[in-house]
Amino acid sequence: MNFALTSEQEQIRDAIERVCLPFDADYWLRKDREGDFPEDFHRTLADSGWLGIAMPEAYGGAGLGISEAALMMHTIAATGAGLSGASAVHMNIFGLHPVVVFGSDAQKQRWLPPLIKGTDRACFGVTEPNTGLNTLKLKTRAVRQGDHYLVNGQKVWISTAQVANKILLLARTTPEEDCQGTEGLSLFYTDLDRRVIEVREIEKMGRKCVDSNQVFIDGLRIPVEDRVGEEGKGFSYILHGLNPERILIASEAVGLGRAALKRGALYAKEREVFGRPIGQNQGIQHPLAKSWMELEAAHLMVHKAAWLYDQHQPCGAEANSAKYLAAEACYHACENAIFTHGGMGYAKEYHVERYLRESWIPRLAPVSPQLILCFIAEKVLGLPKSY
């Protein structure tokens, strides 16, 4: 059992840190205020080849594993970019995995290189307003008409839809009453045609520079050749992207938590009250020390889940646990960083209040902590299904 990074992984970490160096805390504070997408950050990562870290080499990617992708996302967040920086490229890393696994060679050749180069940007269209995480109840309908499908429906909480030109879309191709089990949903990767797709941004608590949206689809024509795999098998296809997504968001959460903890510890060393640094007081020391331990423990679970995935072993319990533990550790680290700063923690210029707002994202998405607990109870402990 070896917990050390390989030399290649160390090089990845160091290279990502160098790429992120020009995009300092003041850059992300400005983006948080202004709200425009970090185009220059996205372009820099694309030009450096990092958007294809987990994509096959045959299509221009690096062919590395989720372990390396998680390391990359952790490093981005830990530099202080937080979830704003990570979310700007998050979809590129995991989103097209169902295409990698189930797409034809022609589809992969058509779709993957532009995504890796950054000339295409994709969003992930699954969640709907009235179904939430009950994916099998999706209402967005795709009706085949000869050589194309006609799609109508609505999606919600779709990140980067303001800047995307592609959408990975899950839609119902068979009426629910005619389906058995998980069949009846189909997966498409197609153009986000704004002539028939309306994108409305949702104003939200944090991560202002990476948009979240409601999406209204009214008569979208999708060519049959833009369907991934077989008709009706889409739900099983997207499952191949869920564990990597949980692993990546967990790794990002650990990185964000560590960025907050670093600022909290530095402030505790420098801030003097009653003639001595506040970090000399156990009331300041202990919460920060506890956060360090919680982040380390969560990070180990991230490593385990990523290793299992890369070894093609079952990792659902570990991926979900990593997401849960990392989100909680991140939130408490950000909270403790604010407490350490006292009143100044409430000021934007010290950055930790932004970190706390962003720390809510991995707690809420892409799956709620309550459903993760239900999953562990049922799948690991063998308890009756509760929902």
N, C-alpha and C positions, 0 to 999 in steps of 0.2 A: 504494500500500500504506500503510494507516494503522493504527497500533497503538493509537491513543488511544481511550479510552472516549468514546462519544457523550454528549451532555448528559443524555439520558434514562437512560443506563446509570449515569452518575455519581449521578443522583438516586436510582436503585434502590439503589446501594451505600450512599449516605448514609442512606437511609430504613431499610434493613435494620440498619445499625449502631445507629441510634436505637432500633429495636425491640428489639435484643439487649442494649442498655445495662443494663437492670435485671437481666438474667440473667448475672451476672458469674462470675468463676472460682470463687468460693466457692459459688455456687449449683450449678454443675456438679460441684464436689467433693462437695457434700452429696448430689446425685443419684447420684453414683458410689458413695457409701457405702450409701445407703438403697435404691436400686434401683427406686423407683417411677417410672412414666412421667411425663415433664415436661408434665403437663396444661396448666399455666398458660402455658408457652412455646408449645405447640401452639395453644392458644386465642388467644393474642395475635397470632400470625401469621395465623390464620384470620380473626380480626376485622379485621385490617388488609388483608385481601384477597390475601395473598401466596401462598396455597396454589393459586391458579388462575393463576399467572404465565404458564404455557405452555398453558393451556386456551383454547378458542375463546371469543371475546367473547359469542357467541350464547347461551352457557350460563352466563354469569357470570364467565368468566375474563378475563385481561388480553390474551390473544391474542399474547403476545410469543414470542420464539424460545428455542431451547435455549441460545443465547449469554447471554441475560438470565437464564435459569434457572440456568445454571452460575455466573454472577456472584453471584446470590443465595446459592447453596449455598456458594460459596467464602467469601463475606462472613460467613455464619453460622459456619462452622468457624474462620475467622481471628480472630473476636472472642474466641476461647477456648472456645467451645461445643464445638469439635472435632467428632468423629464422633457424639457423643451428641446434640448439637443438630441436626446435619444429618440423622441417621438418623430423628429424630422426625418429619420431614416429607418425607423422601426419596421414599417410595412415592407420596405425593400428586402429586409433580412429574412423574415419568416413567411411573408404573405403568399408568395408564389410557390411555396413548397408543394402544395397539391398539384401544381402544374409540373414541377420537377418529377414527381412520382407517377402521375397519371396522364400527363399530356403526351401527345405524339411528338416524334422527333421534329416534325415540321412546325408544330406549335411552339416547342421550346426554342427552336432556331429563330422563330418570328418574334417571340415575346421576351425572352430572357436577356439577350444582349442589349436592347435599348434600356431595359430597367437597370442593368448593371452600369451602363454608361451614364445614367442619370437623365437621358433624353426623354424617357417615359417615367411618369410617376403614377403609382397605383393607389387606390383606396379599397377598402374591404367592406363590401355591402352585404351584411348578414342580419344584424339586429333590426327589429321592427318595433314600432311604438307599443303595440298591443300584445306582443309575444315575449319580449325580453329575452331571457335565456332559454325559453321553451321553444328551441329552434324548430322542432318538428311541427309546430303550429304556424309556420310562416305563411303569410297570405299573398305576398308578391307573386304574381302569376305570369308564367311564360308559356304562351300557346304557340305550338308549331304551325307554321303556314308555309308549306313547301320547303324552300331552301333557307328559311329564317324563322326565328321566334319573335313574337310580338309580346312585349313585357309591359305590365302596368303594376304599380304598387308604391310602397313607401318604406324607406329605411331611416334609421335614426342613430345618432352618435357615430357618424361616419367621419373618421379623421382624415384630414388632408384633401377632402373632396373639393375644396376651393381651388387647389393648385394641381389636382390630378387630371390626367387625360385618359386614364384607364381605370376600370373598376372590375374587381373580382366579385362576382354577384351570385348569390344563392337565391334561387327562385323555384316556385312550385310548378312542375310540369304535369303532374297528375293530381286531380282533385283529392283532397284529404280522405274523403269517404271511400275512395277507390284504392287506397294504399294499405299496405301491411308493413308493420315494423318501421324501419327507418327509410323506406323507399318513397319516391314521389318528388324529391327535390333534386334539382340539377344545378351544376356549377358552370358558370360562364366567365370568361375573361375577355373583355370587349372594350370598345371606345366609350368614354363617358361623353355622350352626345348632348351638349347643353341646349340643343334646340328642343329636346323632348325631356330633358332631365333638369329639374329646378333644384338648386342647392341653396339652402338657407342656413347661415351660420348660427350656432347656438352660443350666446354669451355665457361664459362660465367663470369659475372661481380662479383658475390658474392656467398655465401653459397657453397664454394668449396667442403666441406667435405660431402655434400649430393648431389649425382650426378643427372644430368638431361641428357636425352639421346634421340637419334633417335633409333627406333626399326624396324628391317626388318624381316618380317615373311615369310618364304618360305617353305610351306608344313607342317605346324603344325597340327598334329592329336589331336583332342580334343574329348574324349569320350562323348557320349550323356549325361551320368550321371553328367558331369561337366557343363552342361547348367543350368543356374539359371532360374527357372520358365518356362513359355511357350516360344516357338519359336516365334520370331517376336515382342515380347513385351519388349525388352531390353531397349528401350529409356525411356519408362514410368517407368521402374525399377530404372534406374540411377537417375531419378529426385528425388527419395527419399533420395539420398545422397547429392544432390546439396545444399540444404538449410543448413544442418549441416556443410558442408564444408565451406560455406561462413561465418557461425557463428564462426567456429573455427579459420579460417584465420584472421578474424576481431579481435578476442580475442588475437591471437598471435601478431598482429600488435600493439594493445594497449600495450601489455607487452613489446615489443621491444621499442616503443616510450617512455615508462616510464623508461626503462633502460637507454636510451640516455639522457632523461631529468634529471635523477638522477646524471649522470656523469657531465652533463653541470652545474647543480646547485652547485655540490660539487666543481668543478673547479672555479666557480665564487666566492665562499667563500674563497678559498685558494690563488688564484692568486692575487698578489698585483702589481699595477702599479701606479706611481705618489703618492706612500705612502698610498694607501688604496686599499681594495679588489675591483676588477672590478665589483663584484656583487652589489656594492653600486651605480653603475651608472644605470640610468633608461634605457639607451640604451641596457644594458645587461639584466636587470630585465624584461622588458616588453615582449620581445619575449619568454622568458622562461615561464613567467606567462600565456601568451596566449596559449602556447603549453599545459600547465597543464589543462587549461579549455577545449581545444579542445579534449584532450585525455579523460577527464572525461565525456564529452558529448557523445563521441563515445562509451565509455564503457557502458553507460546507454542504448544505442541502442542495444549493444551486449546482455546485460541482458534481455532486452525486447524481442528480437528475440528468444533467447534461452528459455525463459519462455513460449512464445507462442508455440514453437515447442514441448516442453515437455508437454504442455497442449493439444497437438493434434489440435491446431488451425492454421489457415492459417498464414504463416509468411514470404512469399516470399518478400514482400516489405520491411519488417523490416530486414530480413537477408541480402538482397542486400544493403540496406541503411547502415547497420552496417559495411559491408565490405568496402563500399565506404568511409564513414566517418572515420573509423579507419585507413585505408590506408593513407588517406590524413593527418590526425593528426600525424600518425607515421612518415611520411616522413618529415613534417615540424619540428617535435621535434628533429629528427636526424640532420636535417640541422641546426637548432638553436644551437644544442650541438656543432657542428663543428664551427660555428661562434663564440660561446662563448670561445672555446679553441684557436681561432685565428689560427696562423700558426701551432701550435701543434695539432690542429684538423686534420691536413693532415697526421700526423705521425701515423703509425699503433699501436705503443705502447700505445696510449691513447684510442684505441678501437672504438671511435665514427665514424671514417671513415668506419670501417667495418659495423657498424650499418646502416650508410647511404646507403651503397651498398645493404645491405639486405632489406632495406625499399622499394626498388623498386619491390620486389616480390609481396607483397599484392596489390600494385597498378596495376600490370599487370595481375596477375593470382588470381583465376582461371577464372575470367571473367573481361573484360576490363571496365574501368570506364565509357566509352562512352556507352557501352551496358547496364550498370546499369541505366544510365540516361534515355536511351530509354525505358527500362522496367518500370521505375517509371512514365515516361510521358504517356505511353500507359495504363498500368494496374491500376495506381492510379489516374492519372488525366484525363483518358479517351480520350487522344489525338490519332490521327490516327497513325497506325504503320508506322514507317519510314524506315524499312529495310525488 
